[in-house]
Amino acid sequence: MNEEMKQDPGFGSSLALLDALGIGPVWVRRELAVEEAVAATTAEEAMAPQLASAARTPDPEPQVAAPQPVVPATVPVAGSPVSSDAPAAAELPSARPAAIPAAPAPRVRAPVEADGGPPSWLDDMDFAASMEPMLIPDGDEEEDVPAVDPVIARIKSMDWPQLKQQVAECRRCGLCQGRKNTVFGVGDEKAKWLFIGEGPGRNEDMQGEPFVGPAGKLLDNMLLSMGVKRGANAYIANIVKCRPTDDNGRDRPPSPQEVAACLPYLQRQIELIQPTVLVALGKTAALSLLGLDPATPVSRLRGSVHRYQDLPLVVTYHPAYLLRTLNDKSKAWADLCLAMSTYQA
């Protein structure tokens, strides 16, 4: 900026306009820059004695050679170059700053209400739902062990006389109330063939022996065709030992509960006999031994060798059914041929 600009009558009004708009000129007058630089240098010279005195203060620690003094650069004024007429800044000796201790970590306080209690928002939190339950064993509580029927446990160790006596006195199901005789079984107690029927009928209940009457005669003929006869290398038994009847006194199949109550007797008979082949006569005998669904038809079980406690088992029709359905006798003969081939093998 020269003297001619200063003497321009419009110069003052231009500066006033720029100042009112908050823009200001993009240049700085030289005399203002010099004045600001002189003020900054004066402030540094005023602080120099204090800094030098702090640097000469003895340090209780071992003396260490002080680093070379750092000469600060001349303080510039923003927006304008520094005039060459401004004096240089004073050289200041470096002073080692005192160690600043680390600030302690702030203590976190639990939120409390004005009355000193826990904050109200804690009441809305379900702490029990967010925690897994802890199972604490109760030493006084006994483990759940399935109960063992003491009668079944005794049956497993009985011999033939004990087993027959137990069946004669049995009261394990409701069939005992209408029976005249229990039907234990008949035949060779060391037989290789074991024929198992459903349950005693009217004639069996009267005589106490399985398969008597017309159905029994047909079974005897079936055994003879196989080269076997009743009482010689053959044993005949039933799933239940008492006669099942309906409200009208007619024969009916035994219920699952009646089968479950009486089956341990037959299982013990099988263990004592140790037969080679089992022949299930009819649906009830087959499903009870194999543990199949009651809706399973006999026709689906025929023609193949099943297993019962590692023993081969062949399924055929009951003799009473064959007396009503003569056309299926040929199918029953095919089943017996399968049993004989299994026995020979």
Secondary structure, DSSP 4 states (H G I P E B T S, - for coil): --HHHHH-TTHHHHHHHHHHHT---SS--HHHHHHHHHHHHHHHHHHHHHHHHHHHSPPSSPP-PPPPPP-PPPPPPTTSPPPTTSPPPPP----PPPPPPPPPPPPPPPP--TTSS--GGGGG--HHHHSPPPP---TTSPP------HHHHHHTT--HHHHHHHHHT--SSGGGGT-SS----EE-TT-SEEEEES---HHHHHHT-SS-SHHHHHHHHHHHHTT-BTTBSEEEEESSSS--B-TTS-B-PPPHHHHHHHHHHHHHHHHHH--SEEEEESHHHHHHHHT--TT--HHHHTTSEEEETTEEEEEE--HHHHHH-GGGHHHHHHHHHHHHHHHH-
